[in-house]
Amino acid sequence: MSGPAEPSTAAFNPQTDSLHASIRPIIMLAQCFSMFPVSGVNTPNASYLRFTWRSPKIIYCVISFLGSSMMTIVNILRIVTSGITSTKMTNFVFNGTNLIASFLFLRLAMQWPCLMLTWEKLEKEFSNKHRKVSRICLSTKFKVVTIVVMILALAEHGFSILHGYFRARDCANFQGTSDIIGIYFQSQFPQVFSIISYSLWKGITVDLVNILSTFSWNFVDLFLILISIALTDQFRQLNTRLYSIRGKAMPEWWWAEARVDYNHLASLTRQLDSHISVMVLLSFATDLYFICIQLLFSFNPMRSIIEKIYFGFSFGFLLARTTLVSLCAASIHDESLLPAPILYSVSGSSFCAEVMRFLTQVTTDSICLTGMKFFSVTRGLVLTVAGTIVTYELVLVQFNSVQQIDPMNITNVCEVK
């Protein structure tokens, strides 16, 4: 009779091996952009994490929140006074989404210390039972994913600025003025400067709020990707332990211990889902909206190569980001089902009540992230989202007549939509 799988050769070190340590630089990056105001991030372990209202991070977060609120309000006023168009609605959705995201990360910051303590306790227990898998460490994965996503987001925002600058330059030449910067700010933020008078400091202030909102929009998806990778990693450790004893006769107590570990992971998934399910719903809803609206805008003629590059890059990045969120979150559900083949292959002499209970839980318990229980993030959701995009795009094309604008007409660059 075989004994249990060998324990990890190295003791668990929360300063290097924990989720708290791995996600530390990402949270610190978010706090530079006024998000996730939790204190004690740069500490040895999760026990030092705190949320307090008496913190400079909270003041920065509140200022950013007020800025996003003002942008959302002026978007609403513009829609009420001048009517709804796809461009106005897109600006409203963008600012409104980031306002909600700021609130959700503030709420998550309050719950983060408790969640990280639970997670770190589970990591410590697993390190004593599960053999360390030879793989890229979690912190390296996080850094690679974050660098790639942030560089692409920076490039996308850079193309947006470049596109806006060239339009402002052409408009300034047409109007015979040299104030390209002024025209740029007024054309980029008409919802603001159609209500208040323009000045350079106001333009810079609004642009800073827009930069914070752009980061927030990208960070929601990035955070979901990283937290999904971390939870998948925990399931993968358990599955590696199970596959290492495939075909071996294990005692009932061993299966009971493995089932308890699986149940702890299921509980952790539900706890995590209770904290971020609104964020999952927000991410999928806004990404789906922006994919549809960008496809609709693609029917408009584009007058410059910069505009074509910007649209192509922006749409490709959005599509890739949405797909990556879907697949990373779905991998949690995929890994939760992998113990089933091992349990089915247990020999008759080793089969016991604990194996039956374990198998019943694996095959009947749906372990995955959800969008407020409206949908479960599984691999099949990717095809569902793709089908939804096609369906809604056909509806948008039918009910939104696209104005055919002459792309070579220079007066069009000065139009405010």
N, C-alpha and C positions, 0 to 999 in steps of 0.2 A: 504494500500500500504506500502510495506516495504521500509525502508531506506537503505542506503549503508552499506557495511560491516564495522564492527568496526575497527578503526585504531589500530595501534600497541600501546600496553600499555607502552612501553618504547621508549624514544626518540633515534633516530639513533646516535650512537657514532662512528665516523670514526676511532678512535683509537683502537676499539675492534671489531666492527661489519662489517667493510668494507673488500673488497677483498684485498686492499692494506695492511691492517693489517694482514690478514690471510696468505697471500703469502710472507710476509716479511722474515720469517726465511728460507723459501725455496730459495728465491733469494740470501740471504746472504750466504747460503750453496753453491749455484752455483758460487758465486763470489770467494769463497775459491778455486775453481777449474778453475778460469780464465774465467768464463762465465757470461753473462748478466751484462756488466759494466755500470749500471745505478746508478746515485748518488742520495742520499736522501732517500734511502730505509728505514732506521731506523728513520723515522720521523712520527709525529702524523697523517698526512693525505697526500693525493696524491698531494696537491698543492705544496709540497716541493720537489717533484721529479724533477730531472734535468738530462740531458745528456750533458756531457762536455768532450772534447778531452783532457783537462788538468787535468787528474786524474790518480792516481797510478793504478786504476783498468784497465784503458786503456793500460798502459804499460805492465801490467801482461797479459792482453788479447792478445796484439800484440806478446809478447814473445811466448805464447802458440800457437798462430796462425802460427808463423814462424816455431816452432817445428813440428806442424802437416803438414805444407807445405813441410818441408824437408823429413819427413817420406813418404809422398805421392810421392815426386819426386824420392826417392830411390826405391820405389816400382815400379814405371814406368820404371826406368832404368834397374831393374832386369828382368822385363818382356820382355823388348826390347832385352836385351843381352842374355837371357837364355831361352826364350820361355814362353808361357802361360800354366799354370797349375791351377787347381781349388784352390790350397792352395795359390798360388801367387795372384790370382785374389781376393781371400777373404781378404788377407792382404791389397790389394790396395783399395777395396771397403770400408773396415773398416776405414782406414786412410783418404780416400777421403771424406767419409760421415761425419766424425768428423770435417774435415776442412770446409766443407759447413755449418755444424751445428754451428760452431763458428762464421762464417760470418752472418748467419741468426739471431743468438741471439744478435750480435752486432747491426744489423739493427733494430731488435725489441726493443733494449734498447733505440734507438733514438726516437722511436714512443711510448714507454711505458708511459711517463708522460701524453701525450694527451689522450691516451686510458684509463688510470686510472682515470683521471679527469672526463671523460664522464661516466665511470662506477660508480664512487662514487656519481656523481650527480643523476644518476638513482636509486642507492641504497637509497639515502636520500629521493627521491620522493616516492619510494615504501614503505619505512618504515612508512610514514605518512598515507598510504592508506590500506596497507595489514596487516592483523592480523599475528602476529609472529607465525610461525608454531612450534609446540613442536617437536624439532628434535635436532640431534647432531649439534653443531655450526660448521660453515665452517672451522674455524681454527683448530678445533679438527679433522675433517675429513682429512684436509690437512696433519696434523702431523702424523696421523695414516698411511695414504697411503704412505707418504714419508719415514717413518721409515721402513715399511714393504718392499717397493721396494729397498731402499738403503741397508738394511740388506741382502736381497736376492742377490743383485748385488755384495755386498762385499763377500758373500759366494761363488758366482760363480767365482769371480776373485781369491779368495783364492784357490779354487779347481784347477783353471788354473795354478797358481804358483806351487801348490803341484805336479800336473801332470808333469809340466816342470822340476821341481827339481828331481823327481824320474827318469825321462828319462836322465837327465844330470848326475845323480849319476851312473846309469847303464853304460852310455857311458864312464864316467871317469874310472870306474872299468875295462871296456874292454880295454881302451887305456893305462891303468896303470899310470894315473895321479891323482893328488889330487885337481886340480883346478876345482872343481865342479861348482863354481859360474861363472867362465869364460866360461865353456862349456854351462852353462845355458843361459847366455846372448847371446852367439853366435848362439845357436840353436833356441832361441826365436826370434831373430832379424837378420836372415841371410841376409835380404835385405840391412841392414846397414853395417854389418861386412864382407860382401863379397866385399864391395867397399872400406871401410876404415879399417885400422888396429884396433885391439881390445885393449882396456885398461879398467881398472875397472871403472874409472870416466866416460868414454864414455858409458859403459854399464848401469851405474846408471842413467845418463842423459837421455838416450833413454828410459829406463824403466819409468822414471818420466813422459816423454811425453806420453808414453803408458797409464799410470794411468789416466792422464788428458783426454785422448781420450776415455778411457773406461767409465769414468764418463759422458762425453759428450754424448756418445751413449745411456746411460741409461736415462740421464736427458731429452733428447728430448721427449721420451715417457712419462716420469713422468710429465713434464710440460703440455703436451697435456691432460693427465688424469685430472690434477688439474684444468686447465682452463675450461675444459668441465664440471666438477663437479660444478664449480662456476656459469657458465652460466645456467646450468640445474636448479640450486637452485633458480635463479631469475624467470625462467619460472614456477617453482613449487609454488612460492609465489603467482603469479597471478592466477594459476589454483586453488589453495586453496581458494582464494577469490571468484572465479567464482562458485566453487562447494558449497560454504557456502550459496549461494542464489538460489540454484537449486529448482525449483518449486515455487519460489516467484515472485511476480509481481514487476518489477523494472522499474523506469522511463527511458525515452530515454536518458537523460543526463548521467545516470549511465552507460548505455551501450556504449555511446560515450567515456566516460572516460576510461572504460575498454579496448575499442578498441585502443585508443591512447597509453595506456600502452603497449599493445601487439605490436603495431607498433614500439614503442621505443625499445622493446626487439629485434624485427626483425632487426631494424637498427643497434643495438649493435652487433648482430650476424654477420651481413654483414661486419661491420667495423673490428671486430675481425678476420673474415675469410680473409679479405684483407691483414691482417698483418701476419697470420700464415699458410695460405694455402700451401705455399711452404714447410713449416715445416711438415705439414700433409702428403704431397706427399712424402717427403724424408723419413718420419717415416715408412709409409706403404711399400714403395719400398724396403728399406733396411731390414726391418723385414721379408718381403716376401722372399728376396734373402737369408738371413741367415737361415731361416727355411728350404728352399729348399736345400741349400748347406749342412746343418747339417744332413738332411735326406740322402743325397748322401754319406756323410762321414760315416754314420751308417753302410754302407755295408762293410767298411774296418774292418778287424779283429782287436780286441783290446787285447793287451797283458797283461794288469794288471787290477785289480779291481778298482784302482784309476782312470784309464782312463775311465772305464765304468761308475763310479759314476759321474765323471766330465761331460761326454757327456750327461748322463741322466738328471742331474741337470740343465746343461746349456740349453739343448733343452726344458725342461719343463718350465724353467723360461722365455725363449724367447717366447714360445707359450702362456703362461699365460699373459705376458706383452702385447703382440700383441692383444690378445683377450680383455684385459681390456681397452686398448686404443680404440678399435673398439666400445665396448659397452658403454663406458662413452661418447664418442663423439656422438654416435647414440642416446643417451638418450636426447640430445638437440632437435633432430627432433621429438622424441616420445612425449616429453612434449609440443612441439609447436602444436601438433595435438589434445591434450586433451580438449581444449575449444569446439571443434566441437559437442560432445554429449550434452553439456549444451545448446549450441545455438539451436540445433535441438529440444530440449525439451521445449523451450520457448512457452508459451501458445499463442493462437491467439490474445487474448486481449492485451498482452504485446509486441507482435511482431511489430517491427518498422523498419525504414530504417537503423538505426544504427546496429541493430541485423543482418540484411541482409548483410550490408557492412562487419561487423565483420566475419560472417560466410564465405563470399566469400574470404576474405583474408586468413582465416585459411585453407580452402580447396584447394586454388589455389597457395598460396605462399609457395615455398619450403624453409623452414628455417632450415639450417643445415651447418655444416662445410664441406668444400670441399678440394680436393687435386688439387689446381689450376684450378678448374672447370672441371677437367678431370673425377672426380667421386664425388659423394655426400656420406658422411659418414652417412649411415642409418643402421638400424638393418639387412636389407637384405644383406649388404655388407659383413658381417661375413661369410655367406654361399658362396658368390662369391669368397672371398679370399680363403676359404677352397677348393673350386673347382679348383681355379687357382693353388694352391699348388700341388694338386693331378696331374693336367695336366702337369705342368712343371716338376714335379718329374719323371713322365713317360718318358718325353723327355730327361731329364738328364741321366736317367738310360740307355736309348737306345744309346745315343751319347757319353757317357763317360764310357769307359771300366774301371772297377775298378780293379786295380792291386791287386791280391791276395798275400799278404805278409805273410810269416810264422810268426805268432805272437810270437813264442818261439825262433826265431833267434835273438840273442843278438846284432848282427851287425846292425840290422835295427834301433836300437834306436839312432845310430849316423848319420843316414841319414838326410840330410837337404832337405826339400821339397820346 
